[in-house]
Amino acid sequence: MKEKEECTFEEALKRLEQIVERMEQGDLPLDESLALFQEGIELSRICTRQLNTADEYVQKLVRVENGRVVVEPFETEKPAD
């Protein structure tokens, strides 16, 4: 898998699901459980950051003004001064 910070939301979620399935089996040694738990927390944070970014994007694109939906372009980069 790519470095965690470079992975897509889908890749992080898939790996997180694998970790949950493995841990739910209940037969892991403590050190392996802790390592998987730590990886899961990191992946969860990546997913949360990416979801928050997507939410901000949607909120920027669609807003309601006087009962009407207003769609605005979303700028990902700040304009140069």
Contacts in CASP RR format, 6 or more apart in sequence:
PFRMAT RR
TARGET T0000
AUTHOR 0000-0000-0000
METHOD contacts of the structure
MODEL  1
MKEKEECTFEEALKRLEQIVERMEQGDLPLDESLALFQEGIELSRICTRQ
LNTADEYVQKLVRVENGRVVVEPFETEKPAD
1 7 0 8 1.000
1 11 0 8 1.000
1 15 0 8 1.000
2 11 0 8 1.000
4 12 0 8 1.000
4 42 0 8 1.000
4 43 0 8 1.000
4 46 0 8 1.000
5 46 0 8 1.000
7 15 0 8 1.000
7 46 0 8 1.000
8 50 0 8 1.000
9 46 0 8 1.000
9 47 0 8 1.000
9 50 0 8 1.000
9 51 0 8 1.000
9 54 0 8 1.000
12 43 0 8 1.000
12 46 0 8 1.000
12 47 0 8 1.000
12 50 0 8 1.000
13 43 0 8 1.000
13 47 0 8 1.000
15 39 0 8 1.000
15 40 0 8 1.000
15 43 0 8 1.000
16 40 0 8 1.000
16 43 0 8 1.000
16 44 0 8 1.000
16 47 0 8 1.000
19 36 0 8 1.000
19 39 0 8 1.000
19 40 0 8 1.000
19 43 0 8 1.000
22 28 0 8 1.000
22 36 0 8 1.000
23 33 0 8 1.000
23 36 0 8 1.000
23 37 0 8 1.000
28 36 0 8 1.000
57 74 0 8 1.000
60 72 0 8 1.000
60 74 0 8 1.000
61 71 0 8 1.000
61 72 0 8 1.000
61 73 0 8 1.000
61 74 0 8 1.000
62 69 0 8 1.000
62 70 0 8 1.000
62 71 0 8 1.000
63 69 0 8 1.000
63 70 0 8 1.000
63 72 0 8 1.000
64 70 0 8 1.000
END
